[in-house]
Amino acid sequence: MGENGNGPQPRWTFLTNHARVLLAVARDPEMRLRDVAARCGVTERTVQAIVADLEEGGYLARARASDGRRNRYRVNPGASFRHPAEAGHEIAGLLELLVREDAREPGRASGRPSAREAGRDAEVDA
């Protein structure tokens, strides 16, 4: 894939769709699941299943937003990676690295403080 995102899709990538969805939700608290799907290059149904997996695994908590029309997610940066090779490492490092990196690029995330900098879980609407 070219530097600007054009060109053929790579055969493999370093991040899974689960990681991409989690990062998209952490980056933009106003993002709807259909927008997450578009950003991640998967279907909305796939994002719904991934969000359910992340919720079941303790990475996200879901609640109804005060407007009654949207879900509100709380990202848990203290959750650990699932694979034994990364056991004992919290996802906070991944979130801080990739969400903060996006905030430095023009046209990307808003530059909100990371969950760890804020001293609490990142609160996210989707």
Phi, psi and omega in degrees: 000140179290164182300327181271007178091358178272162178105181183295150178287143178291157178288333179210161178224165181284328183259143176280168175298327177298316178295318180298317179295314179301316179295319180297318179294320180291328182287323188223099183296344180266358187287129174280159181299327177294327177287324174300316180301314180297319181293324183271350179075032178229174180280161177297323178298319178297317179297319178301317179293319179295317178300320177297318177299314182295324177293314179298325180279357178087012180274332178228148169239137184250138173214158178283132178291163183298335179284350178075001184250341183238162171266149175244129181247143174247116178281133181256093182292347179277353178293146182265155174299151185273328185286140181303331180293334180249010183307139178089353178259131179280153178288351180305321180297317177296314179301313181297317181296308187275326177288317179294320179300319178297324182295337179279341183270135178301141178078008181252205186305164191285349182087017176302153177297152178292165179302318181292319178296324180283345178076021180204173174296149176284128179265129190224133171262141175217000000 
